[in-house]
Amino acid sequence: MPADRQRVTADFEERLTRLEDIEAIRNLIASYGPLADAGHAEGVAALWEDDGEYDVGGYGSAQGRAA
């Protein structure tokens, strides 16, 4: 593959990955509110990494899915 084509392909892949990451973040944010409002603790916990930390200043914090 010519160098110019490789550069264009690499640029496209980076841009696509960025857009996919942005969409994943949007989906995460859109999922959190309804689950939290419904009191669906297991669903909310599933959105976080095993070692994730949720800290709301002045309201407490939780670390890990079990919390």
DAJO-V820894 format. One record per residue. N is the residue number from 1. RES is the residue in one letter. SS is DSSP state (H for helix, E for strand, L for the rest). PHI is phi as a letter, one per 30 degrees, with the letter a starting at -180 (none if undefined). PSI is psi in radians with two decimals (* if undefined). Layout:
N:RES:SS:PHI:PSI + N:RES:SS:PHI:PSI
//
This chain:
1:M:L:none:2.32 + 2:P:L:d:2.64 + 3:A:H:e:-0.71 + 4:D:H:d:-0.70 + 5:R:H:d:-0.66 + 6:Q:H:d:-0.71 + 7:R:H:d:-0.77 + 8:V:H:d:-0.73 + 9:T:H:d:-0.77 + 10:A:H:d:-0.72 + 11:D:H:d:-0.76 + 12:F:H:d:-0.78 + 13:E:H:d:-0.70 + 14:E:H:d:-0.76 + 15:R:H:d:-0.72 + 16:L:H:d:-0.75 + 17:T:H:d:-0.73 + 18:R:H:d:-0.79 + 19:L:H:d:-0.69 + 20:E:H:d:-0.68 + 21:D:H:d:-0.74 + 22:I:H:d:-0.75 + 23:E:H:d:-0.68 + 24:A:H:d:-0.69 + 25:I:H:d:-0.76 + 26:R:H:e:-0.76 + 27:N:H:d:-0.68 + 28:L:H:d:-0.84 + 29:I:H:d:-0.74 + 30:A:H:d:-0.48 + 31:S:H:d:-0.61 + 32:Y:H:d:-0.92 + 33:G:H:e:-0.95 + 34:P:H:d:-0.67 + 35:L:H:d:-0.78 + 36:A:H:d:-0.77 + 37:D:H:d:-0.57 + 38:A:L:d:-0.07 + 39:G:L:i:0.45 + 40:H:L:d:1.39 + 41:A:H:d:-0.71 + 42:E:H:d:-0.68 + 43:G:H:d:-0.73 + 44:V:H:d:-0.80 + 45:A:H:d:-0.61 + 46:A:H:d:-0.33 + 47:L:L:d:-0.32 + 48:W:L:c:2.71 + 49:E:L:d:2.77 + 50:D:L:e:-0.62 + 51:D:L:c:0.33 + 52:G:L:d:2.74 + 53:E:E:b:2.32 + 54:Y:E:c:2.06 + 55:D:E:b:2.01 + 56:V:E:c:1.88 + 57:G:L:e:2.15 + 58:G:L:i:-0.18 + 59:Y:L:c:0.03 + 60:G:E:j:3.11 + 61:S:E:b:2.85 + 62:A:E:b:2.47 + 63:Q:E:b:2.25 + 64:G:L:i:2.78 + 65:R:L:d:-0.57 + 66:A:L:d:-0.44 + 67:A:L:d:*
//
